[in-house]
Amino acid sequence: MSIGHALLGLLEKSPRHGYDLKRAYDERFGHDRPLHYGQVYSTLSRLLRNGLVEVDGTEAGGGPERKRYAITEAGVTDIDGWLGTPEKPEPYLQNTLYAKVVLALMSGRSAQGVLDAQRAEHLRLMRTLTRRKAAGDLADQLVCDHALFHLEADLRWLELTTARLDELREAST
């Protein structure tokens, strides 16, 4: 996800300080990967330089002055374009898990062990996400559903690959 676009989207509601943007980002998008303050302020600097945000005011506090940022018309146009552009579907044709299975087969190691360990890890994560979904708000439920559907597709691939291990073993040697 584009951090810059996320911050622009958060600024559309109202002008905010960098601290408030970080908190809003982390609440909506950063459960698993919260932003560092440095990321927020470097992104705001870039958005300011590119004319997508402007300083809406400053306030004196206990430390340095706090700048309040607002989205510009150019920023609104930019986020409109970003939101209207579909993401490229990622088919994952040569992912790491596939490579591990092939290399295990080629080297005489247990591809079944690789698949079993991966299945167990997928199921562990699915249980965690299911608990998070049950306790979360609608936004959290949607993000958990997205992840769960991808994990379910991975599990189907794991099952199919397990069923084809003998055939794959012959083709890999």
C-alpha positions in Angstrom: 0.0 0.0 0.0 1.2 3.5 -0.7 1.8 5.3 2.6 1.5 8.7 0.8 -1.9 7.9 -0.6 -3.1 6.6 2.7 -2.0 9.8 4.4 -3.7 11.9 1.7 -6.9 9.9 2.2 -6.7 10.5 5.9 -6.2 14.2 5.3 -9.3 14.5 3.2 -11.5 14.5 6.3 -9.7 17.4 7.9 -6.2 18.9 8.4 -4.1 16.9 10.9 -0.7 16.9 12.7 1.8 14.2 11.8 1.2 12.6 15.2 -2.5 12.4 14.5 -1.9 11.0 11.0 0.4 8.2 12.4 -2.3 7.3 15.0 -5.1 7.2 12.4 -3.0 5.2 10.0 -2.0 2.7 12.7 -5.7 2.3 13.8 -6.9 1.7 10.2 -4.0 0.0 8.4 -1.1 -0.6 10.7 -2.3 -3.3 13.1 0.5 -5.6 11.9 3.0 -3.0 10.7 2.6 0.4 12.4 4.3 3.3 10.8 7.4 4.9 12.3 7.3 8.6 13.0 10.2 9.1 10.5 8.1 7.5 7.8 5.2 9.8 8.5 7.3 13.0 8.4 9.5 12.0 5.4 6.3 11.1 3.5 4.7 14.4 4.5 7.8 16.3 3.4 7.6 14.6 0.0 3.9 15.3 -0.3 4.6 18.9 0.6 7.4 19.2 -1.9 5.1 17.7 -4.6 2.3 20.1 -3.8 -0.1 17.5 -2.6 -0.3 18.8 0.9 0.3 22.2 2.5 1.0 23.4 6.0 -2.4 24.6 7.3 -0.9 26.1 10.5 1.6 25.7 13.3 1.1 25.4 17.0 3.7 25.9 19.8 3.9 23.0 22.2 6.2 21.6 24.8 8.7 20.8 22.1 9.2 21.9 18.5 6.3 23.6 16.7 3.6 21.2 15.5 2.6 21.7 11.9 -0.9 20.9 10.8 -1.1 19.5 7.2 -4.0 19.8 4.8 -4.6 18.2 1.4 -4.5 20.4 -1.6 -6.6 20.2 -4.8 -3.6 18.5 -6.5 -3.6 16.0 -3.6 -7.4 15.3 -4.1 -6.8 14.8 -7.8 -3.9 12.5 -7.1 -5.9 10.4 -4.6 -8.8 10.2 -7.1 -6.5 8.8 -9.7 -5.0 6.3 -7.3 -8.3 5.1 -6.1 -9.6 4.8 -9.6 -6.7 2.7 -10.8 -7.1 -1.0 -10.3 -4.3 -2.9 -8.6 -2.5 -5.4 -10.7 -3.5 -8.9 -9.7 -0.5 -10.8 -8.4 -0.5 -14.4 -9.6 2.5 -15.5 -7.6 3.7 -17.9 -10.3 7.2 -18.4 -8.8 6.8 -17.9 -5.1 9.2 -19.0 -2.4 7.0 -21.9 -1.3 7.0 -23.4 -4.8 10.8 -23.1 -4.9 11.1 -24.8 -1.6 9.0 -27.8 -2.7 10.9 -28.1 -6.0 14.3 -27.8 -4.3 13.3 -30.4 -1.6 12.3 -32.8 -4.3 15.5 -32.2 -6.4 17.7 -32.7 -3.4 16.0 -35.8 -2.0 14.7 -34.0 1.0 11.1 -34.3 2.3 8.8 -32.1 0.2 6.0 -33.6 2.3 7.7 -32.1 5.4 7.9 -28.7 3.7 4.2 -28.8 2.8 3.2 -30.1 6.3 5.1 -27.4 8.1 3.6 -24.7 5.8 0.1 -26.1 6.3 0.5 -25.9 10.1 1.8 -22.3 9.8 -1.1 -21.3 7.6 -3.6 -22.9 10.0 -2.0 -21.2 13.0 -2.3 -17.8 11.2 -5.8 -18.5 10.2 -6.8 -19.2 13.8 -5.2 -15.9 14.9 -6.9 -14.0 12.2 -10.3 -15.6 13.0 -9.9 -14.5 16.6 -8.9 -11.0 15.5 -11.9 -10.9 13.1 -14.3 -11.9 15.9 -13.1 -9.1 18.2 -12.6 -6.4 15.6 -14.7 -3.7 14.1 -15.9 -3.8 10.5 -12.7 -2.5 9.0 -10.7 -5.2 10.9 -13.2 -7.9 9.8 -12.7 -6.9 6.2 -8.9 -7.0 6.3 -9.0 -10.3 8.1 -11.4 -11.7 5.5 -9.1 -10.7 2.7 -6.1 -12.4 4.4 -8.2 -15.5 5.3 -9.4 -15.9 1.7 -5.8 -15.8 0.4 -4.7 -18.3 3.0 -7.5 -20.6 2.0 -6.4 -20.4 -1.6 -2.8 -21.3 -0.4 -4.2 -24.3 1.5 -5.9 -25.5 -1.6 -2.6 -25.3 -3.4 -0.8 -27.1 -0.6 -3.4 -30.0 -0.8 -3.1 -30.2 -4.6 0.7 -30.2 -4.4 0.6 -32.9 -1.7 -1.6 -35.1 -3.9 0.9 -34.7 -6.8 4.1 -35.2 -4.9 4.9 -38.6 -6.6 4.4 -37.1 -10.0 6.4 -34.0 -9.1 9.2 -36.1 -7.7 9.5 -38.0 -11.0 9.5 -34.8 -13.0 12.1 -33.1 -10.7 14.8 -35.8 -10.8 
